[in-house]
Amino acid sequence: MSEQTHPTLQLARELIARPSVTPEDAGCQQIIGKRLQALGFQLESMVFEDTTNLWARRDSQPGGLFCFAGHTDVVPAGDLDKWNTPPFEPTDIDGVLFGRGAADMKGSLAAMVVACERFIEKHPEHKGSVSFLITSDEEGPFINGTTRVIDTLEARNEKIRWCIVGEPSSTSYCGDIIKNGRRGSLTGDLQVWGIQGHVAYPHLARNPVHQAAPALHELAETVWDEGNDYFPPTSFQISNLHAGTGAGNVIPGTLHVSFNLRYSTENTAEQLKDRILRIFDGYGLDYAIHWTHNGQPFLTTDSGELVQATREAVKSVTGHLPKLSTAGGTSDGRFIAPTGAEVLELGPVNASIHKVNEYVSHKDLIELTDMYERTLINLLVNNKE
């Protein structure tokens, strides 16, 4: 079988050709669902507001429930003139597949489906169950996607035991890194009030920038924790700051600041909020703050069944054990892990994600298919539980 005709590449091209910009699915889940239904999966479409989700499950013998999780939505293509080939016309050049979503993450979805087809053909009476949780709302506001599917599953006590999210986790070659956790993310939108006035008469005004600056400096210099064996220390970053009318002779009346903390398991969101509020209160600021908790940290330890099964699978394909990492942003794994599931992320090289001319190598997708299939074998065939 040539790379060009490999079933994973063929399915990836079919998915990339669908312009599924968040929250549109553009028929991708129908394509995937048809393939899964042929394998005996029971399909359940969950539509919440503008988001389409697919929950598909195939039960076999008693045992744990394994889940492939991913998203069919992609970020906008951006300036089309900067693309060498049309973003929604999958194009193969010298062993590389180009198109929006090639790496993030339609390629991974294709590899998951083909791996599952191979696995079930060889092991139709495997232990446990296999499922797919696919959303069209991962790149957007993440309100009506995976989190609501998980709420539905939890309400009926349908528990995922192991979950692989197909996010592009690799750096140099496919499988060099597995994400076995993610940091939590807490955003604060701060408004500080002063008194607007003329810069020549500061005694008649109160500058909120001057008042808030010492507090912001203290936040930037605070050591929140030392991290641990799995997570780096919690970080604080100011992302936006605005004050003033645009005139050079006016003291501003309000200051708006947005900041974010990426935090480790050494802290909770509530602990961080309390520390921040104490700092603001200590400087006597007249302020209000709105919090957005984007996700709590999660971790699947290297002693867990999923990490061991997946690391062995990657080594059997590449000859190397992958490194474990919790670096990077958030993923939908943050909604699945709190249910008690073991969760990790394994996908292709992430060098081109969200960029123009997004791409994935044929070799990555072919090897990723083998890794996924081997992981299923390790968990649902060779597992000695």
N, C-alpha and C positions, 0 to 999 in steps of 0.2 A: 504494500500500500504506500503510495507516495504521500508526501506532506500535503500536496494540493487537494487530494481526495480524502484525506483523513476526516472521519465524521465530526470530530470536534471542530475542525476548521470550517467545515460546511455549515454546521449549525451556528457557529459564531458569525459567519458572514450573513446568514439569514436574520439574525438578531440585530446586527449592526445596521442593516438596511432599514430598520424601523426607527423613525425619528422620535424616540421616546424621551423627550426633554421633560424633566420633572414638572408636574406630576403625571405626565402622560405615560402610558404603557405601550400604546400604539400596536397592540396585538401580540407583543412578545410573550406574554403569559399564556395566550392561547396556543402558540407554537410549542412552548415547553409543556403545557398541560396535555396536549395531544400525544406527545411522546411518552409522558409519564402514565397516562391513562392506558396506553397499550401495554404497559408493564404491570397493570393491576392496581395502580394507585387510585384512591378515591380523591376526587378533586372538590375543593370547597373555595369558591370565590368570595372574598370578603371585601366589599366596597364600602369605604368610609369617606363620606364627602367627595373630594375630588381624587381620591387615591384608590387604586386597584391593587388588591393583594391576593395572592394564591397560597392556600394551604393544601398540600397534597401529601397523602399518607398511604403507605403500603404495609400491612401487617403480615407477619409470617409466623414464626414460632415464638414462644414466650421469651422475653428479654427486654433490654433497654431500647429506647427510642432514639435513633440517630437522626440528625437534621442537617441538611444543607441549607444555608441561608444566604440570600443575596438580593440584589435589586436590579430591575430592568431599566430604571430611569437613568438619564445621563445629564451632565451639565450642558448648557448651551454651547454651540460650536464657536461662537464669537465671530471675529472678522473672517469671513469666508475667503477673502483675497489672500489671507496668510496661509491657507491650507494648500498643500501641493496637489491633493486629490480631494474630491467632495467628501465631507465628513460622514455622510450617510450613504455613500457608495463604497462598500468594502473593497479595498484594493490590495492586491498582493504584489510586493516588489522584493525580489531577492530574499525570500524566506521570511518576510515580515508582512503582517497584516495591519493595514492602516484603516482607521475609521473611529468616529467618536464612540466610546464605550469598549473599544478593543481590549484595553487593559482594565478598565474600571466600569462595569465588571461583567460585560457580556461574554468575554472569553472564558471567565471562570464559570459562569452559568452553563455554557456549552460543555465545558469539561466535566462538570458535575453530572449533567444529564447523560452524557456518553459513558462516563464511569459507572453510573448506576445501571445503564442498559447492559453493559458487559458483566457487571457483578451479578445481576439477577439472572442473566442467561446461564451463567456458570453455577450459581448458588441459589436456585429458586426457593429452597426451603431453609434459608439462612435463619439464624437466631434473631430475635428482636424485630424491630420495625425500622423503616426508612421513611423520612419525610423531607419535604421542601417547603421553606417559608420564603416567599418572594414578594417584594413590594415595589411600588413605583414612586416611593416617597422617602428615599434615603439621602439624595443630594439636596433636598429642599428643607422644608420646616420640620420634617420628621414627626409630625403630629398624628397623622392618620395611617401610618404605615405599620412597621414591625411592632411598635409599642402597643397598638390597638389589637393586633393579632394575638400578641402574647397575653393581653388582658382577657381576650376571649378564651384562649386555651386554659389560662389559669382558672377562669370561672367554672370550667367544666373539668378541672383537675387533670388536664392532659399535659403530662410532664415530659419535657425533652431532657434526655440524659447527657447526650453528647451533641455538640454543634460545631460545624466548621463554617465560618463566614468566608466568602470568596474574595474578600478585599485584597488588592494587590500588595502583598506583604514583603515581597522580595526586593533586594537591592541590586545585587550584581548578577545573580543568576537565579532561576526559578527554584525556590526551596532553600535558599541560603538562610532565610529568616522566617520564623513563625512568630506571629504576635499571640502571646498567651495571656495578654491582659492589656488594659488601657487605663490611662489616668482619668480621674474625674475632671469635669469642667464646670466652673462656676463663674458667671458673668455678673458684674455689678454696673448699673447705670446710675451715676451719681449726679445730683444737682445741688449746687451750693449757692445760696442767695447772699448777695451783698446789697449795697446801695449805689446805684449809678450816679455818676457826677462828672464834673470837669476835672481834667488831670491837673489843672492849676490850683484847684481847691480840694485837695485830698481830705482835708479835715471835715468836709461836708459829705463825703462819700465813704463807702466801705468796699474795698476791692476783694472780691471772693477768690481771685487767683492768688493774691498774696496770702490770704488766710488759709487756703487749702494747700498751698505748696509744701509747708512743713509736714503736713499729714501724708501727702502723696510721697514725699521723700522717705518718710519713715516706712510706709508700706513697701516701697521699692527696695529698701535696705533690710527688711525683716527676713529673718531665717525662719521659715514656717515649720520645717522639719528637716531631717537629714536623709530622708528617703529610706530605702531598705534594700535587701538583696535583689528585689525585683523591680523597684521603682526608683527613678531619680528624685531628688528633693522637689517639693512643691515650688512652682514658679509663679510670680506675679508680674503681669505686663499691662501697661496702659496702652490701649488700642486707639482711642479717640479722645481729643480734648478740644473744647471750643468755648470761647468767651468773646465778648465785645461786639460792637456794632459795625466794625470795619473802619471806623474813624480813628485817627491817631490821637485825638484829644479827649476821648471819652473813657472814663473808668467804667468797666462793665458792671452790670447789675447781677448777672448770673454766670455761673461756670458749669459746664456740662462735661463730665468725664466718664468714659467707658473703660473698664478694665476686666481682665480675665485671670483666673487662677487655674492652672492645670495641677491637680493635686494627687498625691499618693494615698495609699491606704493607711498612712500614718495619721491622717486627718479625716474629719468628716466635713461636709458642707456647713453644718451648723456651727462647728467649732471655728471654722474660718470666718464665718459671718460675725460671730461674737467678738473675735479678735479685731476685726476691721472696724466694727461699730465702736469698740472701746477706744480705738485710736482716733476716730473722728470726734467722738465725744470729748476726748482729752484735749482737743484743740478748740473746743467751744464753737464748732461750726454750726451754722444754720443750714441744715441740709435735709435732703430726702434721698432715699436709695431704693431702686427696684432691682430685685435679684432674679436671675434666670439660671436655673440649675440644669445644665445641658446633659448631665449624666454622671453617675457615681463611678468610682474606679472599680474594676473587676480584675480578678486574677485566677487563672487555672494553673495550679502548681505542676512542676515537672514530674511529680510522683503520680499524677492522675492518669487514668487509663487512656484518655484521649491524646494527651501529649505524648505518651509513650508509643501509642499505636501510630500516630502521625509521624513522629520523628523516625520510627523504623521504616515507615513507608517512604519517606523522603530519601533516607539513606539507601534503600533498595533501588531507587531510581537514579540518584545522583552520585552515590558512593560516599556522601558526606552527611554527617549529622547536622541538621540546621541549628542555628543559634536561636535562643528564645529572647524576645524583646517585648517591652511594653511602651515603646516610643511611638510618637506620632499623635494624630488627633483622635477624635472619637469615632466609633462605628456603631452599627446597630447591635453589636454584641453586648452593648451596655444595657439593652432592654431584655436580653435573653438570660444573661448570667445571674441576675438577682433571683431567678426562679429556682436556682440550685443546679443548673446545667453546667457541665464543663464546656467552655467555649474557647475557641482559638480562631485565628485568621491565617489562611494560607492561600496565596494567589500569585500571579505573575509579577514580573519586575515593574516597579512603579515609577520609572523615570519619566514617563510621558503623560501621566494621568492629569486631566484637567487642562492640558496644553493643546495648542493647535498641532495637527499631524500626530495625534495620539496613535500609538501602535503597540503591537505585541508580537513577539517572534513565534513562528510556527512551532519551533522546538519547545518553547515555554508551554504552550497549550497542550501539546502532545504529552510532554512529561507530567504536566499537572493532572491530566486525565489519569495517567498511571498512578500518581500519588494518591488521588482520591479513591480509586478502585482498591488500591492496596490497603488503605486505611479502613475501608469497609470490610475487607477480608479479615484484617487484624481484630476488629471489634466484634464482628457478627458471625465469624466462622472460627477463627483461631482462639478467641477469648475463652479462657478456661474457667470462667465464673460458674 
